[in-house]
Amino acid sequence: MRIIDDIKLDFQDVLIRPQRSATASRKEVDIIRTFKSRNSNQEWQGVPILAANMDTTGTFSMADSLVNHNMGTCLHKHYSIDDLCEFIKQRTDSHHFFYTLGTGKKDREKLNRVAALVPVNNICIDVANGYTDYFVNRVAEIRAQFPKAILMVGNVCSPEIVQELILQGGADIIKIGIGPGSVCTTRLIAGVGYPQLSAVIECADAAHGLNAHICVDGGCKTPGDVVKAFGAGSDFVMLGGMLAGTDECEGEWEWENDLEWSESKDKPFVAGKIKVNQDGKLKQKKKSLKFYGMSSSAAMNKHNGGVAEYRAAEGEIKRVPYKGPVKDTIHQILGGIRSACAYVGAKTLKDFSKRTTFIKVNRVK
């Protein structure tokens, strides 16, 4: 047993210090990035924000909406082969979505069947624990099979394994985050994790030294957290909870009656009548979405027939209020990024981390 004395930081532990800026307006900020992948030698261009490969957020509808903002989506791995192939056939912007799989035999067989029918240009290999020899070997096998695919893999949170996955596994982008997700309980159940800001800083340094990239996965609860992730050196940011509850999500929605309100002299507003559709049925609107981690009992009951006896569920289940179309959430995030760049004098998102100085503070609420 040993203890590392250095204090590690989360997004809530810092703020970004403003500095003299020659950027006159947020409109001048260029938030498009172009990345050349180290091992696949392929190029990715766009706003480097990705929807997480959760079965609520990594949806076809999310991909259709985010591409309008030049963003990407990691599709969840539970779509059928037919549905995936039909979706991919209709796309002319294939670099904006990632095909997701785990490391199991069935996942490999499914990938092989899909790849035999349609091109698979971007692949996300997603596991909870990316520290095993087994995982590194599976990544290397998929790299050998798909030498020209952009390969994003994870999750990990320390620089040594980042370098191994790049050099030995052939990965292009490493997903960073053990336990910081809004519905992840790994830190509570297993006591394992790493403060996300420090993980990003240390892992970005390791990846960039090898001309590879990282993607923050988890820990971003506000647009300011997304900004801090980019400021710390992350190339991509993956979002789950921040996108959950938008129209583009799939899953178990809670509905409520859609009421038509009218003004009253005695009260500011009183309920008038419940709206009805043309067929006479009550008109309802979305109230909240059931949202859960992919290692939760809800996810494992849904997709794996239950929680195996040898493991504990490491995900939370909660309800997320309805947020409307995802474009409203994206507007807030992009506005925050442009504003932060203007505050520090970065004319491009690429230069933002070079202009970022963090100051340690009491946790920001």
Solvent accessible surface area in square Angstrom, and as a share of the most:
residue,aa,sasa,rsa
1,M,217,0.97
2,R,198,0.72
3,I,133,0.67
4,I,100,0.51
5,D,128,0.66
6,D,99,0.51
7,I,141,0.72
8,K,56,0.24
9,L,33,0.16
10,D,20,0.10
11,F,3,0.01
12,Q,51,0.23
13,D,18,0.09
14,V,1,0.00
15,L,74,0.37
16,I,36,0.18
17,R,118,0.43
18,P,86,0.54
19,Q,60,0.27
20,R,207,0.76
21,S,27,0.17
22,A,92,0.71
23,T,13,0.07
24,A,90,0.70
25,S,43,0.28
26,R,122,0.45
27,K,186,0.79
28,E,89,0.40
29,V,9,0.05
30,D,67,0.34
31,I,9,0.05
32,I,61,0.31
33,R,37,0.13
34,T,64,0.37
35,F,7,0.03
36,K,114,0.48
37,S,4,0.03
38,R,94,0.34
39,N,46,0.23
40,S,4,0.03
41,N,99,0.51
42,Q,67,0.30
43,E,105,0.47
44,W,2,0.01
45,Q,91,0.40
46,G,0,0.00
47,V,4,0.03
48,P,0,0.00
49,I,0,0.00
50,L,0,0.00
51,A,0,0.00
52,A,6,0.05
53,N,17,0.09
54,M,28,0.12
55,D,9,0.04
56,T,1,0.01
57,T,0,0.00
58,G,0,0.00
59,T,0,0.00
60,F,37,0.15
61,S,52,0.34
62,M,0,0.00
63,A,4,0.03
64,D,71,0.37
65,S,25,0.16
66,L,0,0.00
67,V,36,0.20
68,N,121,0.62
69,H,53,0.24
70,N,53,0.27
71,M,1,0.01
72,G,0,0.00
73,T,1,0.00
74,C,0,0.00
75,L,1,0.01
76,H,12,0.05
77,K,72,0.31
78,H,62,0.28
79,Y,24,0.09
80,S,56,0.36
81,I,41,0.21
82,D,110,0.57
83,D,72,0.38
84,L,4,0.02
85,C,8,0.05
86,E,91,0.41
87,F,16,0.07
88,I,9,0.05
89,K,135,0.57
90,Q,129,0.57
91,R,35,0.13
92,T,143,0.83
93,D,32,0.17
94,S,30,0.19
95,H,60,0.27
96,H,13,0.06
97,F,11,0.05
98,F,0,0.00
99,Y,6,0.02
100,T,6,0.04
101,L,2,0.01
102,G,4,0.04
103,T,22,0.13
104,G,36,0.35
105,K,158,0.67
106,K,170,0.72
107,D,27,0.14
108,R,49,0.18
109,E,64,0.29
110,K,40,0.17
111,L,0,0.00
112,N,62,0.32
113,R,138,0.50
114,V,0,0.00
115,A,33,0.26
116,A,85,0.66
117,L,117,0.58
118,V,7,0.04
119,P,91,0.57
120,V,17,0.10
121,N,65,0.33
122,N,5,0.02
123,I,0,0.00
124,C,0,0.00
125,I,0,0.00
126,D,41,0.21
127,V,33,0.19
128,A,71,0.55
129,N,82,0.42
130,G,0,0.00
131,Y,89,0.34
132,T,57,0.33
133,D,109,0.56
134,Y,115,0.44
135,F,3,0.01
136,V,10,0.06
137,N,76,0.39
138,R,45,0.16
139,V,0,0.00
140,A,35,0.27
141,E,71,0.32
142,I,1,0.00
143,R,28,0.10
144,A,81,0.63
145,Q,77,0.34
146,F,30,0.12
147,P,79,0.50
148,K,150,0.63
149,A,4,0.03
150,I,4,0.02
151,L,1,0.01
152,M,0,0.00
153,V,0,0.00
154,G,0,0.00
155,N,14,0.07
156,V,0,0.00
157,C,12,0.07
158,S,24,0.15
159,P,33,0.21
160,E,121,0.54
161,I,13,0.06
162,V,0,0.00
163,Q,71,0.32
164,E,65,0.29
165,L,0,0.00
166,I,1,0.00
167,L,92,0.46
168,Q,122,0.54
169,G,1,0.01
170,G,9,0.09
171,A,0,0.00
172,D,0,0.00
173,I,3,0.01
174,I,0,0.00
175,K,1,0.00
176,I,0,0.00
177,G,4,0.04
178,I,17,0.09
179,G,11,0.11
180,P,18,0.11
181,G,25,0.24
182,S,42,0.27
183,V,5,0.03
184,C,47,0.28
185,T,22,0.13
186,T,20,0.11
187,R,79,0.29
188,L,152,0.75
189,I,96,0.49
190,A,54,0.42
191,G,64,0.62
192,V,84,0.48
193,G,34,0.33
194,Y,40,0.15
195,P,40,0.25
196,Q,1,0.00
197,L,1,0.01
198,S,10,0.07
199,A,0,0.00
200,V,0,0.00
201,I,76,0.39
202,E,49,0.22
203,C,0,0.00
204,A,4,0.03
205,D,107,0.56
206,A,8,0.06
207,A,0,0.00
208,H,77,0.35
209,G,64,0.62
210,L,38,0.19
211,N,114,0.59
212,A,1,0.01
213,H,24,0.11
214,I,0,0.00
215,C,0,0.00
216,V,0,0.00
217,D,27,0.14
218,G,15,0.14
219,G,14,0.13
220,C,15,0.09
221,K,121,0.51
222,T,67,0.39
223,P,42,0.26
224,G,34,0.33
225,D,12,0.06
226,V,0,0.00
227,V,9,0.05
228,K,18,0.08
229,A,0,0.00
230,F,9,0.04
231,G,6,0.06
232,A,11,0.09
233,G,12,0.11
234,S,5,0.03
235,D,8,0.04
236,F,0,0.00
237,V,0,0.00
238,M,4,0.02
239,L,3,0.01
240,G,13,0.12
241,G,25,0.24
242,M,19,0.08
243,L,0,0.00
244,A,0,0.00
245,G,0,0.00
246,T,0,0.00
247,D,54,0.28
248,E,22,0.10
249,C,7,0.04
250,E,67,0.30
251,G,40,0.39
252,E,104,0.47
253,W,43,0.15
254,E,65,0.29
255,W,123,0.43
256,E,64,0.29
257,N,58,0.30
258,D,20,0.10
259,L,56,0.28
260,E,74,0.33
261,W,141,0.49
262,S,53,0.34
263,E,144,0.64
264,S,42,0.27
265,K,212,0.90
266,D,135,0.70
267,K,123,0.52
268,P,111,0.70
269,F,127,0.53
270,V,48,0.28
271,A,61,0.47
272,G,51,0.49
273,K,138,0.58
274,I,67,0.34
275,K,71,0.30
276,V,84,0.48
277,N,65,0.33
278,Q,197,0.88
279,D,100,0.52
280,G,52,0.50
281,K,140,0.59
282,L,94,0.47
283,K,85,0.36
284,Q,89,0.39
285,K,88,0.37
286,K,42,0.18
287,K,96,0.40
288,S,9,0.06
289,L,0,0.00
290,K,48,0.20
291,F,1,0.00
292,Y,13,0.05
293,G,5,0.05
294,M,60,0.27
295,S,28,0.18
296,S,0,0.00
297,S,39,0.25
298,A,15,0.12
299,A,2,0.01
300,M,7,0.03
301,N,90,0.46
302,K,122,0.52
303,H,55,0.25
304,N,108,0.55
305,G,77,0.74
306,G,20,0.19
307,V,54,0.31
308,A,37,0.29
309,E,184,0.82
310,Y,191,0.73
311,R,96,0.35
312,A,50,0.39
313,A,31,0.24
314,E,40,0.18
315,G,14,0.13
316,E,76,0.34
317,I,78,0.39
318,K,75,0.32
319,R,110,0.40
320,V,12,0.07
321,P,94,0.59
322,Y,82,0.31
323,K,77,0.33
324,G,9,0.09
325,P,45,0.29
326,V,1,0.01
327,K,118,0.50
328,D,72,0.37
329,T,21,0.12
330,I,1,0.00
331,H,130,0.58
332,Q,112,0.50
333,I,0,0.00
334,L,18,0.09
335,G,32,0.31
336,G,21,0.21
337,I,3,0.02
338,R,75,0.27
339,S,21,0.14
340,A,15,0.12
341,C,1,0.00
342,A,20,0.16
343,Y,132,0.50
344,V,1,0.00
345,G,16,0.16
346,A,1,0.00
347,K,111,0.47
348,T,40,0.23
349,L,6,0.03
350,K,118,0.50
351,D,51,0.26
352,F,2,0.01
353,S,44,0.28
354,K,150,0.63
355,R,85,0.31
356,T,23,0.13
357,T,50,0.29
358,F,51,0.21
359,I,73,0.37
360,K,144,0.61
361,V,50,0.29
362,N,141,0.72
363,R,138,0.50
364,V,63,0.36
365,K,233,0.99
